[in-house]
Amino acid sequence: PYQTMILTCPASVLPVDASPDLFRFIHACKPSKSFQDMQMELNLPLPQIYGMAAHVLYWQLGKVVSTMKTQNVYCINSNCPITKDL
């Protein structure tokens, strides 16, 4: 319940025949919203949320990460290539 899903591609990549619950799950995914928060928002059982997260993870459309909060401290890897696109 303390983790969330970050999408690695746009929601438009989803197949047209995906379930409505999966579309709702994808659009509810935000780095600051935990699976438990999504469960309450979408009114779905937590095991179903986990199943949809596993589905998205299997198809490499997203990654499971810790929920981002304003109290957390983040740092950038010093070896990370940072470029400015103009």
Secondary structure, DSSP 8 states (H G I E B T S, - for coil): --EEEEESS-GGGS-TT--HHHHHHHHH--TTS-HHHHHHHHT--HHHHHHHHHHHHHTTSEEEEE---TT------TT-------
